[in-house]
């Protein structure tokens, strides 16, 4: 009886391994909205769109989003790939194999902030660009957000692109 139970547990663990990969995939639709709309949005990987827009991004990859619109200060937002809470459930359900598979391909990650909603700062106003929640309320300035995630994101996109290096592109 114990051997049968153990065999069943092993089969279940292997079949559920990579569960987030199967359920979530390694890519995610990433929505960008700006106030005002119509801003040029350029991702580090070369993808471009005009806000509001949705593009497919890799869950496991940090990135930088440059946003510009005539009459407004250009800004950039660092987007961080973070381990999602569901990753721990996946490890419990799928075991170590599932955790390794999903951790390796980024399927158990989520991008932060997601969605990306921000209010652009009018040119010459001295006001900061602001991150907004889903209801359009201010969360924090883009600079505050970037400062919180900069060191971690710099490990993958590089110090200059993250705004840390001497030749940084701020």
PyMOL commands that set and color helices and strands:
alter all, ss='L'
color gray80, all
select helices_A, chain A and resi 2-16+19-24+86-105+142-157
alter helices_A, ss='H'
color red, helices_A
select strands_A, chain A and resi 27-35+40-43+48-50+53-58+63-68+75-83+109-112+116-119+130-132+138-141
alter strands_A, ss='S'
color yellow, strands_A
deselect
rebuild
show_as cartoon
